[in-house]
């Protein structure tokens, strides 16, 4: 059982470039989310989805887009990368957004924007 | 807005010594509380959670946490740490059962041989 898979693990971008961070889960989880992790700030929620076709903004959505066309996939798009988006990005999922469920995390994508 | 404070950014402790990692949250209503652990180069894993009931919650790997409503705290403890406990620990809170999970800034636990 692969769990939550993120690709790529590392990425370097130039300012203004666009890219997509991929996230896939094989647990039939309804809830998926993207966090960014920065030193001293913990994890901040970027976007989340409670099911296919449904997405919503988290704490820090600016500069990022998401879509959820299937239950399995939840890609995160950077439209025009900025140095402030240098961070480690984590995708997380759970069966649904219920307190009895725990979040399963991917291993992260380390992004550097020059 | 919900916020979570972890008072210590780094905690060094000798192997087999006890440890307490502190967490405080800001809320005037009931919340659900969690501790997650992040080992080097990995994603986060759930250690334990408080939903309701007994204020002392036991988790995996010998960790436990105590919910204190009057002090709005949820401190994590372990009576004897191992080298393998070296990791980043995050406290998190949810305001309602269908709310977002808000994470604290994390505490880096270093276990010294």
Contacts between the chains, C-beta under 8 A, distances in Angstrom:
chain1	res1	chain2	res2	distance
A	4	B	43	7.2
A	35	B	103	7.6
A	40	B	9	6.8
A	40	B	105	5.4
A	41	B	105	5.7
A	42	B	4	7.5
A	42	B	6	7.9
A	42	B	90	6.1
A	42	B	103	4.2
A	42	B	104	5.2
A	42	B	105	4.3
A	42	B	106	5.3
A	43	B	44	7.5
A	43	B	90	6.9
A	43	B	103	4.2
A	44	B	103	7.6
A	45	B	100	5.5
A	45	B	101	7.4
A	45	B	102	7.6
A	48	B	100	7.0
A	58	B	100	6.3
A	59	B	100	7.7
A	59	B	102	7.8
A	90	B	43	5.8
A	90	B	44	7.2
A	92	B	43	7.5
A	92	B	44	7.5
A	97	B	98	5.3
A	97	B	99	8.0
A	98	B	97	6.1
A	98	B	98	7.3
A	99	B	32	4.9
A	99	B	49	7.6
A	99	B	51	5.6
A	99	B	94	6.2
A	99	B	97	4.6
A	100	B	51	7.3
A	102	B	34	8.0
A	102	B	46	4.1
A	102	B	49	7.2
A	103	B	36	7.8
A	103	B	44	7.2
A	103	B	46	6.9
A	103	B	101	6.6
A	104	B	43	7.9
A	105	B	43	3.0
A	105	B	44	4.6
A	105	B	45	7.2
A	106	B	43	5.3
A	107	B	41	7.2
A	107	B	42	5.8
A	107	B	43	5.2
A	108	B	41	7.9
A	108	B	42	7.8
A	108	B	43	6.0
